């Protein structure tokens, strides 16, 4: 026979509560990581580098720009051309670009460089990284998603149960059957329903509004990355002028990152005699106004 003391009972309750809390934390981290990875993958795959030397990994290059905001391009006497992570500092030139920079790699490679034998590639016009902004958008998206989960679950259990302390465990077991979608819930003869009350908490259904908010945040993230999106909810068809106005901020965000890469390509080609270029990967098919105009209906043809 095992006799549980009051302290042991309290500890068991705390362990169960901590388990539920840890499951919520794990789910929160999974949802946040999901959106962070999706947005990061989009950020890394936006640009197409052309004529890069075989010794340079374009994915690693973009990952450096995403994480640090800059990387350094140079030529190694043994490994040929490289584009690696860099530490910058020291004296600045007239345009506030550091003259001294050190290329390094995770395997211990280290190479001091300067503005005479290397070129710095920056992520955007502000010379900042993208990881901070992507984490912000991922957190806002995860907050919406988890709130939707809570609201949807609240539609299933919008009640609060009051009972005597000696019936707490019995009611928890009955509620577990209810939450587990059991078709029948069985109670013992000792269950005193007169002392049990169910209070409706009145959880309103707002998941649809939260989903619209999530889509607006997602579109805002796409605008930041320079990816085409329609950042408004509108049922009727958008005309060409409306689409063009909505795309203005998308295009400008795109050029902020593209222009810095193109400027770096120009400097690299001048210094090393290469022909490197970079372009933005097209994400939509462009149509002329006449392509969007309705065609003439043939005789006997129904409206589509």
N, C-alpha and C positions, 0 to 999 in steps of 0.2 A: 504494500500500500504506500502511495506517495502522497505526503501531506504538503500542500503548497502554502507557504507563509504569505502574509500580506505583501511583503517586499518582493517575493517571487512573482506574485500576480501582477504587481505594478510593472515589474521588469518585462513580463510577457506582453503586456499591453503596449509598452514603449517599443518593444521589438517589432510588433505588428505594425505600429504606426510608422516606425522608421522604414519598414519594408515598403509600405505604401508610398511614403515620401520619396524613397530611393527610386521606385518605379516611375514616379512622376518626373523626377530629375532625369532619369535615363531617357524617357520619352521626349522631354524638352531638348536634351542634347542631340537626340536623333533627328528631330525635326529641324533644329537650327543647322546641324551639319548638312542636312539634305539641301536646304536652300543655299547655304554657303558654297557647297560644292557645285551646284547648278550654276550659280552666278559666276563663280571663279572659272568654270569651264568655258562659259560664254566669253568671259573677258580674255582668256588665253587663246581662243580660236578666232578672234575677230580679224586678225591681220594675216595676210599672206606675203611671206618674204620670198623674193625672187633672186636667183643667182647667188645664193649664199654658198661659201666654200663648204665642202663636205665635212670639214672639221668642226663646223658650228651647228649646234642644235637649236632650231628656231623655238621649240617648245621651252627649252631652258632659258633662252633669251627673254621670251615673254613672261616667264615665271619670275625672273629677276626684276623686270620692270613692274610687274604686279605687286611683288612683295616689298622691294626696296625703292622703287621709283627711278632707278637708273642702273646701268651696267656699263662695262668698258670693253671696247673692241680694240684688239691689238694683234700683232704677229709674233708668235713664239718661234725661236730658231729650230726647235725640234718638232713641236706638234702643229706647226703652221698657224693659220689664223684661229683665234679664240675669241669668245665673247663670254665673260665671266662676271661674277659678283665683284663688287669693288668697294673699297673704303676711300673716301675722298676727304681732303683737308688741305691745310697749308695756305700758301699765298693764292689770292684770287687775281684773275685777269680783269681787264676793264669792263667785262660783261658779267662779273661775279661768278665765273666758272672756275672751280679749283684747278690749279695747275698741277698739283700732285695727286696721284691716285694709285692705289695698290690693288691689283687683281689677286683674287684668292679663290680656292676651291675647297670642297669638303675633304678631299684626300690629302690636304696639306700643301698643295701648290700655292706659291706666293711669288708675286712679281711686282716690284716697284716700277711705276710708269709715270709719264708726264704728258703734257699736251703736244709734245713733238713726236711721240711714237704711239699714241693711242687716241681714241675718240670716245667720249662719253655719250651714251644713248639715254635720253630721258623719256619718261612715260607720258608726260603731258606738258602743257605750257607752264604749269606751276611747278614742275619738277618734283611732284609728289607721287606717292604710290597709290594703288587702288584698293588695297586690302582693307583699310579702315572704313571706306565707304561701303564696300561689299559686305563687311560684317554688320554695318548699321542696317542695311536693307535686309539682310538675312535675319537679323533679330526682330525687325518689325514684322516680317512675313511670318516668322515662327510664332510671334505673339498672337497674330490674327488666327493662325491655324489652330493653336492650342485653345484659344478662346472659343472658336467654332466647335471644337471637340467638347468642351465643357457645356456649351449651350445646347448642343444636340443631345448630350447625355442628360441634361436637365429636363428635356422633354419626356424622357423615359421615367425619371424619378423626381418629379417636382413636388415631393412630399417630405414632411418631417414627422417622425414617429416619436411619441412620448409614452413612456411606460414606467413601471416601478423598476427600481434598481435590480431586484431579484429576477426580473424578466428580460434584462438587457441582452444576455447571451442568447436567449431563445429568439428574441426579435431580430438579432443580428443574423442568426442562422436562417430565419424565414426570409429576411431581406436578401441574403445571398442567393436563395432559390429564385427570388423575384428578379434579381439582377442577372441571373444566369439563364433567363428566359424559360424557366421551368413551366410546363403547361398546367401543372397542378401544384399547389402549395399545401402541405400537410402540417397540422399542428396537433400537439398532444392534448389530452383531456385536462391537464393542469393549466392550460393556457387561459388566463382570465382576460377575455376581450373587453370587459367592462372598464378595465384600468388602462386600456390602450387607446390612444387617440392619434389620428393622422391629420396633420395640418398641411394644407397646400401652400407651398412657397410661391407659387405663381410665377415661374420662370418664363418670361416672354421669349418667343422664337425670333431671334435676330441673326441667325446664321447666314441668311441670304444677304443681309446688309453688310455683315462682316466679310462675306466673300467678295462683295463689290469693293469694299475697302482694300482687301488683299490684292485684288486685281489692279487697283489704282496704284498701290505701292509697287507692285511688280512692273507696271508700265513706267513708273518713275525710275525704277532701277534700269529698265531698258533704255530710257532716254539718257540716263547718265552714261551708259555704256556706248550709246550711239547706235542702238539697234532699233529698227523701225517698229513702231507701235502706234495705236490710236488711243491716246490717253484721255478718253472721254467715253461715257456710256450714252449711246444714242441708238434708238431703234431703227430710225429710218436711215436710208443710205446716205453716206457722206458724199458731197460733191468734190470735184477735184481741187477747188480752191481751199476748201476746209482741210483736206488731207495735206496740202502743201503747207498751210500755216501751222498745222500740228507737227509737221516734220521739221520745222525750222530749228527748234532746240535740239532735236536728234542729230541733225547734220552738223551743227556747230560743236556739239559734244564729241562727235566723231572726228572732226577736223582737229580738235585740240590735241588728240593723241596721235592722229595720222601725221600731222605736220611736223611734230618733233621727230618722228621716226624717219620721215623723208629728209629732214634737215641733216640727221645723222648719216643717212645713206650718202648724201652729197659730199659730206666731209670725209667719209671713209673712202669713197671712190677717188676723191682728189688726192688723199694721202697715200693710198695703197694701189691705185690704178685698177680698181675693180669696177664691176658694173652691177652693184647690189641695188635693189629697189624693193619697195613695200607697197602693197595696196590693201584697201579695205575689202573684205570678202562680201560680195553682194548678197543681201539677205532677202530681197524681194525682186519680183519681175516688174520692170517698168512698162507701163502701158501708155500709149498716146490717148488723147481725148476721143479720137474717132474710134479707137478700139473699145472704149467704154460705152459708146453710144449704142442704143438698141438697134438691132437689125430689122429690116422690113419684113413683116409677117407674110408668109406665102399664103396663097388662097387655100382655104380649108384647114389651115394649121391653127391649133389651139394656142392660147397664151401660155407661156411657160411660167 
